[in-house]
Amino acid sequence: MYRKLTALVLACLLLFAAGCGGNNGENQTDSAHQSRTDNAVPPQEPETPPTQPEDPPEPEQPDPRQEAIDALLSGMTLEEKVGQMFFVRCPDVQAAEKVSTYHLGGYLLFGRDFQTSTGDWLTAEAFTATIAAYQAAADIPLLIGVDEEGGTVARATRNPNLFAAKRQSPQAVYAQGGMEAVAADTRQVNQGLLSYGINVNFAPVADVSTHSGDFIYDRAFGQDAAATADYVSQAVAEMDAVGIGSVLKHFPGYGSNSDTHTGVAIDERPWETFVQSDFLPFQAGIDAGADCVLVSHNVVTCMDDTLPASLSPEVHRVLREELGFTGVVLTDDLAMDAVEAYAEDGSVAVLAVLAGNDMIVTTDFTTQIPRVIAAVADGTIDEELIDQAVGRVLGWKYDLGLLG
């Protein structure tokens, strides 16, 4: 009995020891797990590469053209600026002196300027010396222009000492050899003009005329709008390649109107006609890089039923905004009868400036220049308008290589 009791006690003790040992093992395992958990490295967020500093913006490169314009403009007096806006008919007396007196922007040459006082043709040497004298008198180099369209309007090529033959009209040249012949003729004639000191040719004629009875027909290309646009584009490209200034004329398109040298011409054609026809050669010339557009004296009623195109702000808006022209805009000759009556006090050049012209073509510059200066002084013309116009004139001279 005693042995049985003793065995039973021993068994209980063994069971108790085993139970304690199991709890201790569990506690050790939990403690170890907790220790590993506490000491574990927390998961890392993916590293964001350091932000690289942005490269500083490239400094704007200086624009030599604009710098030259700004430098000249900033040092000019009002009288000098207004003078630059006048591309005038070359006077027959004291021409060199008047360049410096009125600070003129350019001289437009006519037939008499290729002759002596007795009517003989100037030699090449005498003509180039005369042009050089005009340039020597100028503070800012002059634009020297001529109407050398060919055919009925040919000033320089009539002089046999300068050219072998008078220039034929583009119509005639095209009939003989097509557009290739027209391009070659344009190149040859304009190279000759430039060699004698003429840096602007008032050409090509961009008017669309297919009827021989039209006043402008003999001076136009004589084809439809598409063919005329092709001619104008190629003529401008050839002139640009030579380095001579081009002038598209007579915006917004002469049509079948009468001669504005002798009176007012009223053009009552609808807007659609201009969009579908007359504007096309001008747009082609502008796209080809034409330097200048000359505005006619026609009253174009669909744009302005009151003022001639040359004096109309609306016509100039159309040229700038609808056709996108950014170059020099100039008037037809303001001494023509078609515009004489529009300025009650005779200040037709003031109206031309207010309309948006950059340059004034006139014979009467000795009267008109002082009137424009006075209009700026009394506030009729904002001097900022003058600065914008002169900036474009100087830009044209820069592009022709006259300012560098």
ZADOTOR-525090 format. One record per residue (C-alpha): x, y, z; residue number from 1. Coordinates in steps of 0.25 Angstrom, whole numbers, plus 5000, padded with zeros to 4 digits. Layout:
BEGIN
+------+------+------+-----+
!    u !    v !    w ! num !
+------+------+------+-----+
!    X !    Y !    Z ! NUM !
...
+------+------+------+-----+
This chain:
BEGIN
+------+------+------+-----+
!    u !    v !    w ! num !
+------+------+------+-----+
! 5000 ! 5000 ! 5000 !   1 !
! 5011 ! 5009 ! 5004 !   2 !
! 5018 ! 5006 ! 4991 !   3 !
! 5006 ! 5009 ! 4983 !   4 !
! 5004 ! 5022 ! 4989 !   5 !
! 5018 ! 5026 ! 4987 !   6 !
! 5017 ! 5022 ! 4973 !   7 !
! 5005 ! 5030 ! 4971 !   8 !
! 5012 ! 5043 ! 4977 !   9 !
! 5024 ! 5041 ! 4969 !  10 !
! 5015 ! 5040 ! 4956 !  11 !
! 5008 ! 5053 ! 4960 !  12 !
! 5021 ! 5060 ! 4962 !  13 !
! 5026 ! 5056 ! 4948 !  14 !
! 5013 ! 5061 ! 4942 !  15 !
! 5014 ! 5074 ! 4949 !  16 !
! 5028 ! 5076 ! 4945 !  17 !
! 5025 ! 5073 ! 4930 !  18 !
! 5014 ! 5083 ! 4930 !  19 !
! 5023 ! 5094 ! 4936 !  20 !
! 5033 ! 5090 ! 4926 !  21 !
! 5023 ! 5092 ! 4914 !  22 !
! 5019 ! 5106 ! 4919 !  23 !
! 5033 ! 5110 ! 4920 !  24 !
! 5036 ! 5106 ! 4906 !  25 !
! 5024 ! 5113 ! 4901 !  26 !
! 5028 ! 5126 ! 4908 !  27 !
! 5042 ! 5125 ! 4903 !  28 !
! 5037 ! 5123 ! 4889 !  29 !
! 5027 ! 5135 ! 4890 !  30 !
! 5038 ! 5144 ! 4896 !  31 !
! 5048 ! 5140 ! 4885 !  32 !
! 5037 ! 5143 ! 4875 !  33 !
! 5034 ! 5157 ! 4882 !  34 !
! 5049 ! 5160 ! 4882 !  35 !
! 5051 ! 5157 ! 4867 !  36 !
! 5038 ! 5166 ! 4864 !  37 !
! 5043 ! 5177 ! 4873 !  38 !
! 5057 ! 5177 ! 4867 !  39 !
! 5053 ! 5175 ! 4852 !  40 !
! 5056 ! 5186 ! 4842 !  41 !
! 5044 ! 5193 ! 4838 !  42 !
! 5040 ! 5193 ! 4823 !  43 !
! 5047 ! 5204 ! 4815 !  44 !
! 5040 ! 5213 ! 4806 !  45 !
! 5046 ! 5213 ! 4792 !  46 !
! 5056 ! 5223 ! 4791 !  47 !
! 5053 ! 5236 ! 4783 !  48 !
! 5064 ! 5240 ! 4775 !  49 !
! 5069 ! 5254 ! 4779 !  50 !
! 5062 ! 5265 ! 4770 !  51 !
! 5072 ! 5270 ! 4760 !  52 !
! 5072 ! 5285 ! 4759 !  53 !
! 5065 ! 5290 ! 4746 !  54 !
! 5075 ! 5296 ! 4735 !  55 !
! 5074 ! 5311 ! 4735 !  56 !
! 5066 ! 5316 ! 4723 !  57 !
! 5075 ! 5319 ! 4711 !  58 !
! 5077 ! 5334 ! 4710 !  59 !
! 5070 ! 5341 ! 4699 !  60 !
! 5080 ! 5343 ! 4687 !  61 !
! 5082 ! 5357 ! 4683 !  62 !
! 5075 ! 5361 ! 4670 !  63 !
! 5085 ! 5369 ! 4662 !  64 !
! 5074 ! 5375 ! 4653 !  65 !
! 5065 ! 5380 ! 4665 !  66 !
! 5077 ! 5385 ! 4672 !  67 !
! 5081 ! 5393 ! 4660 !  68 !
! 5067 ! 5399 ! 4659 !  69 !
! 5066 ! 5402 ! 4673 !  70 !
! 5080 ! 5409 ! 4674 !  71 !
! 5076 ! 5418 ! 4662 !  72 !
! 5062 ! 5421 ! 4666 !  73 !
! 5066 ! 5425 ! 4681 !  74 !
! 5075 ! 5435 ! 4676 !  75 !
! 5066 ! 5442 ! 4665 !  76 !
! 5059 ! 5455 ! 4667 !  77 !
! 5045 ! 5456 ! 4663 !  78 !
! 5049 ! 5464 ! 4650 !  79 !
! 5058 ! 5452 ! 4646 !  80 !
! 5048 ! 5442 ! 4649 !  81 !
! 5037 ! 5449 ! 4641 !  82 !
! 5047 ! 5451 ! 4629 !  83 !
! 5050 ! 5436 ! 4629 !  84 !
! 5035 ! 5434 ! 4625 !  85 !
! 5036 ! 5441 ! 4612 !  86 !
! 5040 ! 5434 ! 4599 !  87 !
! 5039 ! 5446 ! 4590 !  88 !
! 5040 ! 5449 ! 4576 !  89 !
! 5055 ! 5453 ! 4574 !  90 !
! 5055 ! 5469 ! 4572 !  91 !
! 5061 ! 5475 ! 4560 !  92 !
! 5069 ! 5485 ! 4567 !  93 !
! 5077 ! 5484 ! 4580 !  94 !
! 5074 ! 5469 ! 4582 !  95 !
! 5086 ! 5466 ! 4590 !  96 !
! 5084 ! 5478 ! 4600 !  97 !
! 5069 ! 5474 ! 4602 !  98 !
! 5073 ! 5460 ! 4606 !  99 !
! 5080 ! 5466 ! 4619 ! 100 !
! 5071 ! 5478 ! 4621 ! 101 !
! 5058 ! 5469 ! 4622 ! 102 !
! 5065 ! 5456 ! 4626 ! 103 !
! 5058 ! 5448 ! 4615 ! 104 !
! 5056 ! 5434 ! 4615 ! 105 !
! 5057 ! 5432 ! 4600 ! 106 !
! 5057 ! 5437 ! 4586 ! 107 !
! 5048 ! 5432 ! 4575 ! 108 !
! 5055 ! 5434 ! 4561 ! 109 !
! 5047 ! 5438 ! 4549 ! 110 !
! 5051 ! 5439 ! 4534 ! 111 !
! 5058 ! 5453 ! 4536 ! 112 !
! 5067 ! 5447 ! 4547 ! 113 !
! 5074 ! 5439 ! 4536 ! 114 !
! 5077 ! 5451 ! 4527 ! 115 !
! 5085 ! 5463 ! 4528 ! 116 !
! 5079 ! 5477 ! 4529 ! 117 !
! 5080 ! 5478 ! 4513 ! 118 !
! 5072 ! 5465 ! 4512 ! 119 !
! 5084 ! 5456 ! 4508 ! 120 !
! 5085 ! 5442 ! 4515 ! 121 !
! 5094 ! 5442 ! 4526 ! 122 !
! 5106 ! 5432 ! 4525 ! 123 !
! 5107 ! 5421 ! 4535 ! 124 !
! 5119 ! 5428 ! 4542 ! 125 !
! 5111 ! 5441 ! 4543 ! 126 !
! 5098 ! 5434 ! 4548 ! 127 !
! 5105 ! 5426 ! 4559 ! 128 !
! 5113 ! 5438 ! 4563 ! 129 !
! 5100 ! 5446 ! 4565 ! 130 !
! 5094 ! 5435 ! 4573 ! 131 !
! 5106 ! 5434 ! 4582 ! 132 !
! 5105 ! 5449 ! 4584 ! 133 !
! 5091 ! 5447 ! 4589 ! 134 !
! 5095 ! 5436 ! 4599 ! 135 !
! 5107 ! 5444 ! 4604 ! 136 !
! 5097 ! 5455 ! 4608 ! 137 !
! 5089 ! 5446 ! 4616 ! 138 !
! 5090 ! 5443 ! 4631 ! 139 !
! 5083 ! 5430 ! 4629 ! 140 !
! 5085 ! 5423 ! 4615 ! 141 !
! 5074 ! 5426 ! 4605 ! 142 !
! 5065 ! 5417 ! 4599 ! 143 !
! 5067 ! 5420 ! 4584 ! 144 !
! 5055 ! 5415 ! 4576 ! 145 !
! 5050 ! 5414 ! 4562 ! 146 !
! 5038 ! 5410 ! 4554 ! 147 !
! 5044 ! 5399 ! 4545 ! 148 !
! 5032 ! 5390 ! 4542 ! 149 !
! 5035 ! 5388 ! 4528 ! 150 !
! 5027 ! 5392 ! 4516 ! 151 !
! 5019 ! 5405 ! 4517 ! 152 !
! 5026 ! 5408 ! 4531 ! 153 !
! 5041 ! 5407 ! 4529 ! 154 !
! 5050 ! 5418 ! 4534 ! 155 !
! 5064 ! 5413 ! 4536 ! 156 !
! 5065 ! 5404 ! 4524 ! 157 !
! 5061 ! 5415 ! 4514 ! 158 !
! 5075 ! 5420 ! 4516 ! 159 !
! 5084 ! 5413 ! 4506 ! 160 !
! 5096 ! 5416 ! 4514 ! 161 !
! 5091 ! 5408 ! 4525 ! 162 !
! 5084 ! 5397 ! 4518 ! 163 !
! 5085 ! 5390 ! 4504 ! 164 !
! 5070 ! 5391 ! 4502 ! 165 !
! 5057 ! 5397 ! 4509 ! 166 !
! 5051 ! 5386 ! 4517 ! 167 !
! 5039 ! 5379 ! 4511 ! 168 !
! 5026 ! 5377 ! 4519 ! 169 !
! 5024 ! 5364 ! 4527 ! 170 !
! 5013 ! 5361 ! 4517 ! 171 !
! 5022 ! 5361 ! 4505 ! 172 !
! 5033 ! 5353 ! 4512 ! 173 !
! 5024 ! 5343 ! 4517 ! 174 !
! 5018 ! 5341 ! 4503 ! 175 !
! 5032 ! 5339 ! 4497 ! 176 !
! 5038 ! 5329 ! 4507 ! 177 !
! 5028 ! 5326 ! 4518 ! 178 !
! 5031 ! 5328 ! 4533 ! 179 !
! 5045 ! 5324 ! 4532 ! 180 !
! 5048 ! 5336 ! 4523 ! 181 !
! 5040 ! 5345 ! 4532 ! 182 !
! 5049 ! 5340 ! 4544 ! 183 !
! 5062 ! 5342 ! 4536 ! 184 !
! 5058 ! 5356 ! 4531 ! 185 !
! 5054 ! 5360 ! 4546 ! 186 !
! 5067 ! 5355 ! 4551 ! 187 !
! 5075 ! 5362 ! 4540 ! 188 !
! 5068 ! 5376 ! 4540 ! 189 !
! 5069 ! 5377 ! 4555 ! 190 !
! 5083 ! 5373 ! 4556 ! 191 !
! 5086 ! 5384 ! 4547 ! 192 !
! 5078 ! 5394 ! 4555 ! 193 !
! 5085 ! 5390 ! 4567 ! 194 !
! 5099 ! 5392 ! 4561 ! 195 !
! 5096 ! 5406 ! 4558 ! 196 !
! 5092 ! 5409 ! 4572 ! 197 !
! 5077 ! 5407 ! 4571 ! 198 !
! 5072 ! 5398 ! 4583 ! 199 !
! 5057 ! 5398 ! 4581 ! 200 !
! 5049 ! 5395 ! 4569 ! 201 !
! 5034 ! 5399 ! 4570 ! 202 !
! 5030 ! 5386 ! 4564 ! 203 !
! 5024 ! 5376 ! 4562 ! 204 !
! 5010 ! 5380 ! 4558 ! 205 !
! 5000 ! 5371 ! 4565 ! 206 !
! 4987 ! 5376 ! 4559 ! 207 !
! 4978 ! 5366 ! 4552 ! 208 !
! 4974 ! 5370 ! 4539 ! 209 !
! 4970 ! 5362 ! 4527 ! 210 !
! 4963 ! 5372 ! 4518 ! 211 !
! 4971 ! 5381 ! 4509 ! 212 !
! 4962 ! 5392 ! 4511 ! 213 !
! 4965 ! 5394 ! 4526 ! 214 !
! 4974 ! 5406 ! 4529 ! 215 !
! 4984 ! 5396 ! 4537 ! 216 !
! 4984 ! 5385 ! 4527 ! 217 !
! 4997 ! 5389 ! 4519 ! 218 !
! 5004 ! 5389 ! 4533 ! 219 !
! 4998 ! 5376 ! 4538 ! 220 !
! 5002 ! 5362 ! 4535 ! 221 !
! 4990 ! 5361 ! 4527 ! 222 !
! 4986 ! 5347 ! 4533 ! 223 !
! 4975 ! 5342 ! 4543 ! 224 !
! 4978 ! 5343 ! 4558 ! 225 !
! 4985 ! 5330 ! 4559 ! 226 !
! 4995 ! 5332 ! 4548 ! 227 !
! 4997 ! 5346 ! 4553 ! 228 !
! 4999 ! 5341 ! 4567 ! 229 !
! 5010 ! 5331 ! 4561 ! 230 !
! 5017 ! 5343 ! 4554 ! 231 !
! 5017 ! 5352 ! 4566 ! 232 !
! 5023 ! 5341 ! 4575 ! 233 !
! 5034 ! 5338 ! 4565 ! 234 !
! 5037 ! 5352 ! 4563 ! 235 !
! 5038 ! 5355 ! 4578 ! 236 !
! 5047 ! 5343 ! 4580 ! 237 !
! 5056 ! 5347 ! 4568 ! 238 !
! 5057 ! 5362 ! 4574 ! 239 !
! 5060 ! 5357 ! 4588 ! 240 !
! 5071 ! 5348 ! 4583 ! 241 !
! 5077 ! 5359 ! 4575 ! 242 !
! 5076 ! 5368 ! 4588 ! 243 !
! 5067 ! 5379 ! 4583 ! 244 !
! 5054 ! 5383 ! 4590 ! 245 !
! 5041 ! 5380 ! 4584 ! 246 !
! 5028 ! 5388 ! 4584 ! 247 !
! 5015 ! 5381 ! 4582 ! 248 !
! 5004 ! 5390 ! 4575 ! 249 !
! 4993 ! 5395 ! 4575 ! 250 !
! 4986 ! 5390 ! 4587 ! 251 !
! 4975 ! 5385 ! 4589 ! 252 !
! 4975 ! 5383 ! 4574 ! 253 !
! 4973 ! 5393 ! 4562 ! 254 !
! 4962 ! 5385 ! 4554 ! 255 !
! 4956 ! 5392 ! 4543 ! 256 !
! 4956 ! 5406 ! 4550 ! 257 !
! 4960 ! 5419 ! 4543 ! 258 !
! 4973 ! 5426 ! 4544 ! 259 !
! 4974 ! 5432 ! 4558 ! 260 !
! 4985 ! 5442 ! 4553 ! 261 !
! 4974 ! 5451 ! 4548 ! 262 !
! 4962 ! 5448 ! 4557 ! 263 !
! 4955 ! 5440 ! 4567 ! 264 !
! 4952 ! 5425 ! 4563 ! 265 !
! 4941 ! 5418 ! 4570 ! 266 !
! 4942 ! 5403 ! 4571 ! 267 !
! 4928 ! 5397 ! 4575 ! 268 !
! 4932 ! 5382 ! 4573 ! 269 !
! 4928 ! 5373 ! 4585 ! 270 !
! 4937 ! 5368 ! 4596 ! 271 !
! 4936 ! 5354 ! 4590 ! 272 !
! 4943 ! 5358 ! 4577 ! 273 !
! 4955 ! 5363 ! 4585 ! 274 !
! 4956 ! 5351 ! 4593 ! 275 !
! 4954 ! 5341 ! 4582 ! 276 !
! 4963 ! 5349 ! 4572 ! 277 !
! 4970 ! 5362 ! 4575 ! 278 !
! 4976 ! 5358 ! 4588 ! 279 !
! 4982 ! 5346 ! 4583 ! 280 !
! 4994 ! 5352 ! 4576 ! 281 !
! 4997 ! 5361 ! 4588 ! 282 !
! 4996 ! 5349 ! 4597 ! 283 !
! 5006 ! 5341 ! 4588 ! 284 !
! 5016 ! 5353 ! 4588 ! 285 !
! 5014 ! 5355 ! 4603 ! 286 !
! 5017 ! 5340 ! 4605 ! 287 !
! 5029 ! 5341 ! 4596 ! 288 !
! 5035 ! 5352 ! 4605 ! 289 !
! 5031 ! 5365 ! 4598 ! 290 !
! 5037 ! 5377 ! 4606 ! 291 !
! 5026 ! 5387 ! 4603 ! 292 !
! 5012 ! 5389 ! 4598 ! 293 !
! 5007 ! 5402 ! 4591 ! 294 !
! 4993 ! 5406 ! 4593 ! 295 !
! 4985 ! 5412 ! 4582 ! 296 !
! 4976 ! 5424 ! 4582 ! 297 !
! 4963 ! 5416 ! 4578 ! 298 !
! 4951 ! 5418 ! 4587 ! 299 !
! 4947 ! 5403 ! 4589 ! 300 !
! 4933 ! 5404 ! 4595 ! 301 !
! 4933 ! 5390 ! 4601 ! 302 !
! 4944 ! 5394 ! 4610 ! 303 !
! 4942 ! 5409 ! 4611 ! 304 !
! 4932 ! 5417 ! 4603 ! 305 !
! 4937 ! 5430 ! 4608 ! 306 !
! 4952 ! 5431 ! 4607 ! 307 !
! 4962 ! 5426 ! 4596 ! 308 !
! 4969 ! 5413 ! 4600 ! 309 !
! 4982 ! 5421 ! 4602 ! 310 !
! 4976 ! 5429 ! 4613 ! 311 !
! 4966 ! 5419 ! 4619 ! 312 !
! 4969 ! 5412 ! 4632 ! 313 !
! 4960 ! 5401 ! 4629 ! 314 !
! 4968 ! 5397 ! 4616 ! 315 !
! 4981 ! 5397 ! 4624 ! 316 !
! 4974 ! 5388 ! 4634 ! 317 !
! 4971 ! 5378 ! 4624 ! 318 !
! 4985 ! 5378 ! 4618 ! 319 !
! 4991 ! 5376 ! 4632 ! 320 !
! 4981 ! 5367 ! 4638 ! 321 !
! 4974 ! 5359 ! 4627 ! 322 !
! 4986 ! 5358 ! 4618 ! 323 !
! 4996 ! 5358 ! 4630 ! 324 !
! 5006 ! 5368 ! 4624 ! 325 !
! 5017 ! 5373 ! 4634 ! 326 !
! 5026 ! 5381 ! 4625 ! 327 !
! 5026 ! 5395 ! 4620 ! 328 !
! 5013 ! 5401 ! 4614 ! 329 !
! 5014 ! 5413 ! 4606 ! 330 !
! 5004 ! 5422 ! 4598 ! 331 !
! 5003 ! 5425 ! 4583 ! 332 !
! 5007 ! 5439 ! 4580 ! 333 !
! 4999 ! 5448 ! 4589 ! 334 !
! 5001 ! 5459 ! 4578 ! 335 !
! 4991 ! 5452 ! 4569 ! 336 !
! 4978 ! 5459 ! 4567 ! 337 !
! 4970 ! 5447 ! 4573 ! 338 !
! 4974 ! 5451 ! 4588 ! 339 !
! 4976 ! 5466 ! 4587 ! 340 !
! 4962 ! 5469 ! 4592 ! 341 !
! 4962 ! 5460 ! 4604 ! 342 !
! 4970 ! 5469 ! 4613 ! 343 !
! 4963 ! 5483 ! 4615 ! 344 !
! 4975 ! 5489 ! 4620 ! 345 !
! 4985 ! 5482 ! 4610 ! 346 !
! 4990 ! 5473 ! 4621 ! 347 !
! 4988 ! 5460 ! 4612 ! 348 !
! 5001 ! 5454 ! 4618 ! 349 !
! 4995 ! 5455 ! 4632 ! 350 !
! 4983 ! 5447 ! 4628 ! 351 !
! 4992 ! 5437 ! 4621 ! 352 !
! 5000 ! 5435 ! 4634 ! 353 !
! 4987 ! 5433 ! 4642 ! 354 !
! 4982 ! 5423 ! 4632 ! 355 !
! 4994 ! 5414 ! 4635 ! 356 !
! 5004 ! 5417 ! 4624 ! 357 !
! 5019 ! 5416 ! 4628 ! 358 !
! 5024 ! 5424 ! 4616 ! 359 !
! 5018 ! 5435 ! 4608 ! 360 !
! 5021 ! 5437 ! 4593 ! 361 !
! 5019 ! 5451 ! 4589 ! 362 !
! 5025 ! 5463 ! 4581 ! 363 !
! 5021 ! 5473 ! 4591 ! 364 !
! 5030 ! 5468 ! 4602 ! 365 !
! 5035 ! 5482 ! 4606 ! 366 !
! 5020 ! 5485 ! 4610 ! 367 !
! 5016 ! 5472 ! 4616 ! 368 !
! 5027 ! 5469 ! 4625 ! 369 !
! 5025 ! 5481 ! 4633 ! 370 !
! 5010 ! 5478 ! 4634 ! 371 !
! 5013 ! 5464 ! 4640 ! 372 !
! 5023 ! 5470 ! 4650 ! 373 !
! 5013 ! 5480 ! 4654 ! 374 !
! 5002 ! 5469 ! 4655 ! 375 !
! 5011 ! 5461 ! 4665 ! 376 !
! 5014 ! 5474 ! 4673 ! 377 !
! 4999 ! 5477 ! 4675 ! 378 !
! 4995 ! 5463 ! 4678 ! 379 !
! 4987 ! 5460 ! 4665 ! 380 !
! 4997 ! 5449 ! 4662 ! 381 !
! 5003 ! 5440 ! 4674 ! 382 !
! 5018 ! 5440 ! 4673 ! 383 !
! 5017 ! 5425 ! 4676 ! 384 !
! 5011 ! 5423 ! 4662 ! 385 !
! 5023 ! 5430 ! 4656 ! 386 !
! 5032 ! 5421 ! 4664 ! 387 !
! 5025 ! 5409 ! 4659 ! 388 !
! 5026 ! 5414 ! 4644 ! 389 !
! 5040 ! 5418 ! 4645 ! 390 !
! 5044 ! 5405 ! 4651 ! 391 !
! 5038 ! 5397 ! 4639 ! 392 !
! 5046 ! 5407 ! 4630 ! 393 !
! 5059 ! 5405 ! 4637 ! 394 !
! 5056 ! 5390 ! 4637 ! 395 !
! 5055 ! 5390 ! 4622 ! 396 !
! 5068 ! 5398 ! 4620 ! 397 !
! 5075 ! 5388 ! 4629 ! 398 !
! 5069 ! 5376 ! 4621 ! 399 !
! 5075 ! 5383 ! 4609 ! 400 !
! 5089 ! 5384 ! 4615 ! 401 !
! 5088 ! 5399 ! 4616 ! 402 !
! 5090 ! 5400 ! 4631 ! 403 !
! 5102 ! 5391 ! 4634 ! 404 !
+------+------+------+-----+
